Amino acid sequence: MLTRPIPSTNEPLPSIGLGTWKVFDVDPKQEHPQLLQVLNEMNKAVTTLIDSSPMYGNAEEVTGKLTQLSGAADKFFYATKVWTQGKKEGILQMESSFRKMQRMTIDLMQIHNLVDWQIHLETLREWKASGRIRYIGITHYRDEMHDELAKIISTTSIDFVQFNYSINARNAEKKLLPIAADHGVATLINRPFGEGALFNKVQGKALPEWVSDYNINSWAQLFLKFVLSHPAVTCVIPATSKPSNATDNLQASQGPLFDAAAREKLAALF
């Protein structure tokens, strides 16, 4: 598994993680062997980051339950978010996340979609200083918010920034990715498949023959490797509930990455 350093500490982080939006929002009282196998596939590939949020329904609780059942709970890198208004409400919500995810320490706490971010940032700094969380982050998922994310990370001490980026949604390349690199901020990439829209574009179409030189065997691997080939990307977090898809996604970290010319050649297809 390709790793990239978290700039604020140089801790290596596997370059492909797991998103839980929708796919882990299932009944926590039921058994979910397929989701447990997804976590097992992650362990086999020595990848660790799981990204969740209170916004994602039962995802935090299901993550906590299944990571415990996996027998490798302490090997994962747990990322979740605060998504509410007000200092007190934020504290209550984050305490709930700790309980649901069954953690004494959470690796990365992010302010979801910048909701009341100035207020929550004060709490996150206090909790980081006390050791309750290891890293602080901010997130969004829309192109029009990239300038605001860039402004915050260029003026405020932040460890991570999470945002959307894909082969046909490249706005982040204009400012956000370069500023993250310049200011030593790790990047988490959501929506690498455009919420599935990219697969609709290539349905029934064969992969370009030349991408086999990059150990690519599927469109998912191509889409993920395009994202990973940007040097300012730290980790990409595709969501899946299928073990076979998890295995396929994780293989995108194998083999050479695209150079600038190959990236533009691929982008031209879309």
C-alpha positions in Angstrom: 0.0 0.0 0.0 1.3 3.4 -1.0 1.6 5.7 1.9 1.9 9.5 2.1 3.1 11.4 5.1 0.8 13.6 7.2 2.7 16.9 6.9 2.2 18.1 10.4 3.9 15.0 11.9 5.3 13.0 9.0 3.3 10.0 10.2 2.7 7.7 7.2 -0.9 7.2 6.2 -2.1 4.6 3.7 -3.2 6.4 0.5 -6.6 4.6 0.2 -9.1 4.5 3.0 -12.8 3.9 3.4 -15.8 6.2 3.3 -18.9 5.2 5.2 -21.5 7.5 3.8 -24.7 5.5 3.0 -22.9 2.1 3.0 -22.5 1.9 6.8 -25.8 3.4 7.6 -27.4 0.1 8.4 -29.1 -1.4 11.4 -26.5 -1.7 14.2 -28.4 -4.5 15.8 -28.1 -6.7 12.8 -25.0 -8.7 11.7 -23.3 -7.4 8.6 -20.8 -10.0 7.4 -20.3 -8.3 4.1 -19.2 -5.0 5.8 -17.0 -6.9 8.2 -15.3 -8.5 5.2 -14.7 -5.0 3.8 -12.8 -4.3 6.9 -10.9 -7.6 6.7 -9.9 -6.6 3.1 -8.6 -3.3 4.5 -6.5 -5.2 7.0 -5.1 -7.5 4.4 -3.9 -4.5 2.4 -2.6 -2.8 5.5 -4.8 0.2 5.1 -6.4 1.9 8.0 -8.4 5.1 7.6 -12.2 4.9 8.1 -14.1 8.2 7.6 -17.5 8.7 9.2 -19.8 11.4 10.6 -22.9 11.9 12.8 -24.5 13.0 9.5 -24.3 9.4 8.2 -27.0 7.9 10.4 -25.8 4.7 12.0 -22.4 4.7 10.3 -20.4 5.6 13.5 -22.1 3.0 15.6 -21.7 0.3 12.9 -18.1 1.3 12.4 -17.5 0.9 16.2 -19.2 -2.5 16.3 -17.6 -4.0 13.3 -14.1 -2.8 14.0 -14.3 -4.5 17.4 -15.6 -7.7 15.7 -12.7 -7.5 13.2 -10.2 -8.2 16.0 -8.1 -5.4 14.8 -9.9 -2.4 16.3 -6.7 -0.6 17.4 -5.1 -0.9 14.0 -7.5 1.5 12.3 -7.2 5.3 11.9 -10.6 6.7 13.0 -11.8 9.9 11.4 -15.2 11.4 12.1 -16.8 14.9 12.3 -18.7 17.4 14.3 -21.8 18.6 12.5 -23.9 20.9 14.6 -24.3 24.5 15.9 -22.9 25.7 19.2 -20.0 24.8 21.5 -22.1 22.8 24.0 -23.9 20.9 21.2 -20.6 20.2 19.5 -19.1 18.7 22.6 -22.2 16.5 23.2 -22.1 15.3 19.6 -18.4 14.5 19.7 -18.8 12.6 23.1 -21.5 10.6 21.4 -19.1 9.8 18.5 -16.5 8.5 20.9 -19.1 6.2 22.5 -20.5 5.0 19.2 -17.1 4.3 17.7 -15.9 2.7 20.9 -12.8 4.8 21.1 -10.9 6.5 23.9 -9.0 8.6 21.3 -10.1 9.6 17.9 -7.4 10.0 15.3 -9.0 12.8 13.3 -11.9 15.0 14.2 -13.2 17.2 11.4 -15.6 20.1 11.2 -18.2 18.8 8.8 -19.0 21.2 5.9 -17.6 24.1 8.0 -20.7 24.2 10.2 -19.9 26.7 13.0 -16.2 26.0 12.4 -14.7 28.9 14.4 -16.6 27.7 17.6 -15.7 24.0 17.1 -12.1 24.8 16.3 -11.6 26.1 19.8 -12.8 22.8 21.3 -10.8 20.7 18.9 -7.6 22.5 19.8 -8.3 21.9 23.5 -9.0 18.2 22.9 -5.9 17.8 20.8 -3.8 19.4 23.5 -5.3 17.0 26.1 -4.7 14.0 23.8 -8.3 13.1 23.1 -7.9 13.7 19.4 -4.7 13.5 17.4 -5.5 15.6 14.4 -7.9 18.5 13.5 -9.6 18.9 10.1 -12.2 20.7 8.1 -14.4 19.4 5.2 -16.7 20.2 2.4 -17.9 18.5 -0.8 -18.7 21.3 -3.3 -16.5 23.1 -5.7 -17.8 26.5 -4.7 -16.5 26.0 -1.2 -12.9 25.3 -2.2 -11.9 29.0 -2.0 -13.2 29.1 1.6 -11.3 25.9 2.5 -8.1 27.3 1.0 -8.5 30.6 2.9 -8.9 28.8 6.2 -6.0 26.4 5.8 -3.7 29.2 4.7 -4.5 31.3 7.8 -5.3 28.8 10.5 -3.4 25.8 11.9 -5.2 22.8 10.5 -3.9 19.2 10.1 -6.3 17.9 7.4 -8.7 19.3 4.8 -11.2 17.0 3.1 -12.9 17.9 -0.2 -14.2 16.5 -3.5 -11.9 15.8 -6.4 -12.1 13.4 -9.4 -11.1 13.0 -13.0 -14.0 15.1 -14.2 -14.2 17.5 -11.2 -10.8 19.1 -11.1 -11.5 22.5 -9.5 -9.4 21.6 -6.5 -6.3 21.7 -8.7 -6.6 25.4 -9.3 -6.0 26.6 -5.7 -6.9 24.2 -2.9 -4.5 21.4 -3.6 -1.5 23.7 -4.1 -2.3 25.7 -1.0 -2.6 22.5 1.1 0.8 21.5 -0.1 2.3 24.9 0.5 0.9 25.0 4.1 1.6 21.4 5.1 -2.0 20.3 5.3 -2.9 16.6 4.6 -5.7 16.1 2.1 -8.6 13.6 2.2 -10.5 13.2 -1.1 -14.2 12.5 -1.1 -16.4 11.7 -4.2 -13.6 10.2 -6.3 -16.2 8.5 -8.4 -18.5 11.5 -8.6 -21.1 9.6 -6.5 -21.1 6.9 -9.2 -21.5 9.2 -12.2 -18.1 8.3 -13.6 -19.2 4.7 -13.8 -22.3 5.7 -15.8 -20.0 7.5 -18.3 -17.9 4.4 -19.0 -20.6 1.7 -18.8 -19.9 -0.8 -21.6 -16.6 0.8 -22.6 -13.2 -0.9 -22.5 -10.3 0.5 -20.6 -7.7 2.3 -22.8 -5.1 -0.4 -23.6 -2.1 1.8 -22.5 -3.3 2.0 -18.8 -2.2 -1.6 -18.3 1.3 -0.2 -18.0 0.1 1.3 -14.7 -1.2 -2.0 -13.3 -4.8 -0.9 -13.9 -7.4 -3.5 -14.4 -10.7 -1.7 -13.8 -12.3 1.8 -14.2 -12.4 2.2 -10.4 -8.6 1.7 -10.2 -8.2 4.2 -13.0 -10.3 6.8 -11.3 -8.6 6.4 -8.0 -5.1 6.3 -9.5 -5.8 9.6 -11.3 -6.6 11.2 -7.9 -3.6 9.6 -6.2 -1.3 10.7 -8.9 -1.6 14.3 -7.8 1.3 14.8 -5.4 -0.8 17.0 -3.0 -3.3 14.1 -2.3 -2.7 12.3 0.9 -5.5 9.8 1.0 -8.7 9.1 -1.0 -11.7 7.6 0.7 -14.1 5.7 -1.7 -17.1 4.2 0.0 -18.2 0.7 -0.6 -20.2 -2.1 1.1 -18.8 -4.9 -1.2 -15.6 -6.8 -0.4 -14.8 -7.3 -4.0 -15.1 -3.6 -4.7 -12.9 -2.9 -1.6 -10.2 -5.2 -3.0 -10.5 -3.6 -6.4 -10.2 -0.1 -5.0 -7.2 -1.0 -2.8 -5.3 -2.3 -5.8 -5.2 1.3 -7.2 -2.3 2.0 -5.0 -0.2 -0.7 -6.7 2.1 0.1 -9.7 3.4 3.4 -11.1 1.4 6.6 -10.8 0.4 8.7 -13.8 2.7 11.5 -14.8 1.3 14.9 -15.9 1.0 13.9 -19.6 -0.9 10.7 -18.8 -3.2 12.6 -16.5 -4.1 15.1 -19.2 -4.5 12.3 -21.7 -7.0 10.6 -19.4 -8.8 13.8 -18.5 -9.4 14.4 -22.2 -11.5 11.3 -22.4 -14.0 12.9 -20.1 
